[in-house]
Amino acid sequence: MPPTSPTANFDLTSRALQVDSLPRSSSSAIPMWPHSPPAHSRPDFELGRGRQVMGGVRCGLRMGLPTSTRGNHMVRARGLIVLTTATLVAFACGGTTGGGGGASKGTIKIGSDLPVCTIGGQAVSNGVQFAVNQKNAAGGVEGYTIQYQSFDDCRQGAYSADAGVDNVRKMLDDNKFLGMVGPYNSAVAKAEIPIAAPKHFVMISPANTNPCLTKDIAGCAYHPQDLRAGNANNYWRVVTTDDYQGPAMATYAYKTLGIKNIGILDDSTVFGVGIAGSFEQQFKSLGGTVAKHSEYKKEQTSDFKSILLGFKNAGALGVYVGGTDDQNICIPRKQMKDIGWDAPFMGGDGIETSDCVDQASGNEPNIYATSAGADATKVDGAKQAIADFRKAFSGPNDFGGYTMQAYDAANALMAAIGRAVKNANGTPSREQVRAEMAKTTGFKGVIGTYDFDKNGDTSLKIVSIYVVTGSLSDAAIKDSTGVCGSKTKNACFVWKTQFDFAKPA
């Protein structure tokens, strides 16, 4: 039974829920709602385990990843624009050109704007690439070959809304681009929508979770209609929003873990404040007690023991954190052990990361996190697609929690392009593609069958719950979307259950 659904006037936090102050998961001064880290300017390629070499080209090629931050935060080598190496490799490995041997009618481009300097961002790009590879192998879209170009919105190792805007402008300057998958971070979407909407340019995100992008609700510092400035909606997303993540974990903590008294800590970022506020409201509505709600700023705090002792001494039986790994939100987990406090540690998808596991250092088990969507490995309709993906992308970090969402997003976009091609009897305009995307109903994706509302939100309202275990087998890791620590590789997030807010209570 799902927790009470958030209402249209749900006040996420008393502090205005804007998307242009602090980061969701990076050290830049803009919040994100998935994440990022340091980078270098040129790709370092390495041949992973089991890689084939075909005709002098390495198949399954992946970029070398120096470690850094985001839970999936290791650095992906890249340039400002990544004209996907995967695309070039796929040509040599049987991949991206039109299939079936027929002559292509021409080329249509789709792009993505993602922080591919992170493992999470690259895993999302892989999902788009895989969808395009499959589509072209089957003959393309109504006879057109789809060319995919991955744009990187990292700057100085962190996601950047300015970089995202630059990338969108580059796509808009090339009339062959008819849409994009992304962005990954909601702060980037907030900056890009006003640029793309007047040009009728389709954006479909596999990972944005900020409700303010689509919902006119209390607590938002701007209105979604203002981002679009009177233009028709051009933005869609295949994941649900953060006003469901907090209530889901609050219900799980209260009803499943039996926690009736809790301490709440947020990192003072827009994401952290918002998700902590939504957790607190739901937890109290269930009858729970908040021992204390504290906040901190990364640049001012490294020792959390006094905060934790305050929670413990006030009778808290667990800790809920609103924040992200790049704000050191999981260091308190390590310090809980230092003060001898063995209690569950919970948060949103900002802590479902390998960096969070690393920050917990020696106290990894019993970290609980939500993710804004279904776990694709638990969806029957996704199993074959995942198996096929893992054959094509066999690196240990090639598949992630939002890979199949990206796969669906790309396929939804290409389906709209296909309908627009038919209607135009040839290459369609961007407005024709946007109009077809807006008509999407009953889309059969691998993560489910769903519609989009007039604001661009998916009809799927699923939030997954994960917990870190300390001894996951190598086989179990391979078959899971659970994110693992880079230092303690068998300490991984494992799916526990999900809440479906679309189903009646």
Backbone hydrogen bonds, N-H to C=O, Kabsch-Sander energy under -0.5 kcal/mol:
donor,donor_aa,acceptor,acceptor_aa,energy
10,F,7,T,-1.9
12,L,10,F,-1.1
12,L,218,A,-1.0
16,A,14,S,-0.5
17,L,219,G,-7.0
18,Q,16,A,-1.7
36,S,25,S,-1.4
45,F,43,P,-0.6
46,E,62,R,-1.7
48,G,46,E,-0.8
51,R,48,G,-1.5
52,Q,59,C,-0.7
54,M,52,Q,-0.5
54,M,57,V,-3.1
57,V,54,M,-3.0
59,C,52,Q,-2.3
59,C,57,V,-0.6
61,L,58,R,-0.8
62,R,46,E,-1.0
64,G,44,D,-3.9
73,H,70,R,-5.8
73,H,71,G,-0.8
74,M,72,N,-0.7
75,V,66,P,-2.6
76,R,117,C,-2.5
77,A,64,G,-0.8
77,A,75,V,-0.6
78,R,40,H,-1.3
82,V,150,S,-1.3
83,L,81,I,-0.9
84,T,82,V,-1.4
87,T,84,T,-0.5
88,L,84,T,-1.5
89,V,85,T,-3.0
90,A,86,A,-2.6
91,F,87,T,-1.8
92,A,88,L,-1.3
93,C,89,V,-1.7
94,G,91,F,-0.9
95,G,90,A,-4.1
99,G,136,N,-3.3
102,G,99,G,-0.7
105,K,143,G,-2.7
108,I,145,T,-2.6
109,K,176,K,-2.4
110,I,147,Q,-2.3
111,G,179,G,-2.0
112,S,149,Q,-1.4
113,D,181,V,-1.5
114,L,151,F,-2.3
116,V,114,L,-1.8
118,T,115,P,-2.0
119,I,72,N,-2.0
120,G,72,N,-1.1
121,G,115,P,-0.5
122,Q,118,T,-2.3
123,A,119,I,-2.6
124,V,120,G,-1.6
125,S,121,G,-2.1
126,N,122,Q,-2.4
127,G,123,A,-1.2
128,V,124,V,-1.6
129,Q,125,S,-2.8
130,F,126,N,-2.6
131,A,127,G,-1.8
132,V,128,V,-2.4
133,N,129,Q,-2.8
134,Q,130,F,-2.4
135,K,131,A,-2.3
136,N,132,V,-2.8
137,A,133,N,-2.2
138,A,134,Q,-1.3
139,G,136,N,-1.6
140,G,135,K,-2.7
141,V,144,Y,-2.6
142,E,140,G,-0.7
144,Y,141,V,-2.1
145,T,106,G,-2.7
147,Q,108,I,-2.7
147,Q,145,T,-0.6
148,Y,146,I,-0.5
149,Q,110,I,-1.8
150,S,82,V,-1.0
151,F,112,S,-2.9
151,F,149,Q,-0.6
152,D,80,L,-1.2
153,D,114,L,-2.0
153,D,151,F,-0.5
155,R,158,A,-3.5
158,A,155,R,-1.5
160,S,153,D,-2.4
164,G,160,S,-2.1
165,V,161,A,-2.5
166,D,162,D,-2.3
167,N,163,A,-2.3
168,V,164,G,-2.4
169,R,165,V,-2.4
170,K,166,D,-1.9
171,M,167,N,-2.0
172,L,168,V,-2.7
173,D,169,R,-1.7
174,D,171,M,-1.4
175,N,173,D,-0.6
177,F,174,D,-2.1
178,L,109,K,-2.3
178,L,176,K,-0.6
180,M,202,V,-2.1
181,V,111,G,-2.5
182,G,180,M,-0.5
182,G,204,I,-2.2
187,A,31,P,-0.5
189,A,185,N,-1.8
190,K,186,S,-2.5
191,A,187,A,-1.2
192,E,188,V,-2.1
193,I,189,A,-2.7
195,I,192,E,-1.1
196,A,192,E,-2.5
197,A,193,I,-3.0
199,K,196,A,-1.0
200,H,197,A,-1.9
201,F,196,A,-1.9
202,V,178,L,-0.6
202,V,200,H,-0.6
203,M,234,N,-2.7
204,I,180,M,-1.6
205,S,236,W,-2.9
207,A,183,P,-0.6
209,T,33,W,-0.7
213,L,210,N,-1.3
214,T,211,P,-1.6
215,K,211,P,-2.6
217,I,215,K,-1.4
220,C,217,I,-1.6
221,A,17,L,-1.2
226,D,223,H,-1.0
227,L,223,H,-1.3
228,R,224,P,-1.2
229,A,225,Q,-1.0
230,G,225,Q,-0.9
231,N,228,R,-2.3
236,W,203,M,-2.2
237,R,456,G,-2.1
238,V,205,S,-2.2
240,T,372,A,-0.6
242,D,209,T,-2.8
244,Y,241,T,-1.8
245,Q,241,T,-0.8
246,G,242,D,-1.5
248,A,244,Y,-2.0
249,M,245,Q,-2.1
250,A,246,G,-2.3
251,T,247,P,-2.3
252,Y,248,A,-2.1
253,A,249,M,-2.9
254,Y,250,A,-2.3
255,K,251,T,-2.8
256,T,251,T,-0.6
256,T,252,Y,-1.7
257,L,252,Y,-2.2
259,I,253,A,-2.7
260,K,258,G,-0.6
262,I,289,T,-2.4
263,G,318,G,-2.3
264,I,292,K,-2.7
265,L,320,Y,-2.6
266,D,294,S,-2.1
267,D,322,G,-2.1
273,V,269,T,-3.0
274,G,270,V,-2.3
275,I,271,F,-2.6
276,A,272,G,-1.9
277,G,273,V,-2.1
278,S,274,G,-2.1
279,F,275,I,-2.0
280,E,276,A,-2.6
281,Q,277,G,-2.3
282,Q,278,S,-1.8
283,F,279,F,-2.9
284,K,280,E,-2.5
285,S,281,Q,-1.8
286,L,282,Q,-1.3
287,G,284,K,-1.4
288,G,283,F,-2.3
289,T,260,K,-3.2
291,A,262,I,-2.2
291,A,289,T,-0.8
292,K,262,I,-0.7
294,S,264,I,-3.0
294,S,292,K,-0.6
296,Y,266,D,-1.5
300,Q,297,K,-1.9
301,T,297,K,-1.1
301,T,298,K,-0.7
304,F,302,S,-0.6
308,L,304,F,-2.6
309,L,305,K,-2.7
310,G,306,S,-1.8
311,F,307,I,-1.9
312,K,308,L,-2.8
313,N,309,L,-3.0
314,A,310,G,-1.0
314,A,311,F,-0.5
315,G,312,K,-1.7
316,A,311,F,-2.2
317,L,261,N,-3.3
319,V,344,P,-2.2
320,Y,263,G,-2.7
321,V,346,M,-3.3
322,G,265,L,-2.8
323,G,321,V,-0.7
325,D,350,G,-1.5
327,Q,324,T,-1.6
328,N,325,D,-2.2
329,I,324,T,-1.4
331,I,328,N,-1.3
333,R,330,C,-0.7
334,K,330,C,-1.0
335,Q,331,I,-2.0
336,M,332,P,-1.5
337,K,333,R,-0.8
337,K,334,K,-0.7
338,D,334,K,-1.0
339,I,335,Q,-1.2
340,G,337,K,-1.4
341,W,336,M,-2.9
342,D,340,G,-0.7
343,A,341,W,-0.9
345,F,366,N,-2.0
346,M,319,V,-3.0
347,G,368,Y,-1.4
348,G,321,V,-0.6
351,I,348,G,-1.9
353,T,351,I,-2.2
357,V,353,T,-1.6
358,D,354,S,-2.3
359,Q,355,D,-2.9
360,A,356,C,-1.8
361,S,357,V,-0.8
361,S,358,D,-0.8
363,N,360,A,-0.7
366,N,468,V,-2.0
367,I,364,E,-0.6
368,Y,345,F,-3.4
368,Y,366,N,-0.6
369,A,466,Y,-2.2
370,T,347,G,-1.1
371,S,464,S,-1.8
373,G,371,S,-2.2
376,A,374,A,-0.8
378,K,375,D,-2.4
379,V,376,A,-1.5
380,D,378,K,-0.6
382,A,379,V,-1.9
383,K,379,V,-0.6
383,K,380,D,-1.1
386,I,382,A,-2.7
387,A,383,K,-2.3
388,D,384,Q,-2.6
389,F,385,A,-2.5
390,R,386,I,-2.6
391,K,387,A,-1.1
392,A,388,D,-1.5
393,F,389,F,-3.2
394,S,392,A,-0.5
398,D,395,G,-1.3
403,T,400,G,-1.4
406,A,402,Y,-1.9
407,Y,403,T,-2.0
408,D,404,M,-2.4
409,A,405,Q,-2.6
410,A,406,A,-2.6
411,N,407,Y,-2.1
412,A,408,D,-2.8
413,L,409,A,-2.2
414,M,410,A,-2.6
415,A,411,N,-2.2
416,A,412,A,-1.9
417,I,413,L,-2.3
418,G,414,M,-2.4
419,R,415,A,-2.1
420,A,416,A,-2.2
421,V,417,I,-2.5
422,K,418,G,-1.9
423,N,419,R,-2.2
424,A,420,A,-2.3
425,N,421,V,-1.2
426,G,421,V,-1.7
433,V,429,S,-1.7
434,R,430,R,-2.7
435,A,431,E,-2.7
436,E,432,Q,-1.8
437,M,433,V,-2.5
438,A,434,R,-2.3
439,K,435,A,-0.8
439,K,436,E,-0.5
440,T,437,M,-1.5
443,F,450,Y,-2.3
445,G,443,F,-1.2
445,G,448,G,-2.3
448,G,445,G,-0.7
450,Y,443,F,-2.1
452,F,440,T,-0.9
453,D,457,D,-2.6
456,G,453,D,-1.7
459,S,451,D,-2.0
463,V,499,F,-2.4
464,S,371,S,-2.5
464,S,373,G,-0.5
465,I,497,T,-3.0
466,Y,369,A,-3.1
467,V,494,V,-2.1
468,V,367,I,-2.0
469,T,492,C,-2.4
472,L,490,N,-2.5
477,I,473,S,-2.4
478,K,474,D,-2.1
479,D,475,A,-1.4
480,S,477,I,-1.4
485,G,488,T,-0.8
485,G,491,A,-2.0
489,K,487,K,-0.9
491,A,488,T,-2.0
492,C,469,T,-1.4
492,C,490,N,-0.9
493,F,483,V,-2.7
494,V,467,V,-2.9
496,K,465,I,-3.2
497,T,465,I,-1.1
499,F,463,V,-2.9
501,F,461,K,-2.9
501,F,499,F,-0.7
503,K,500,D,-1.1
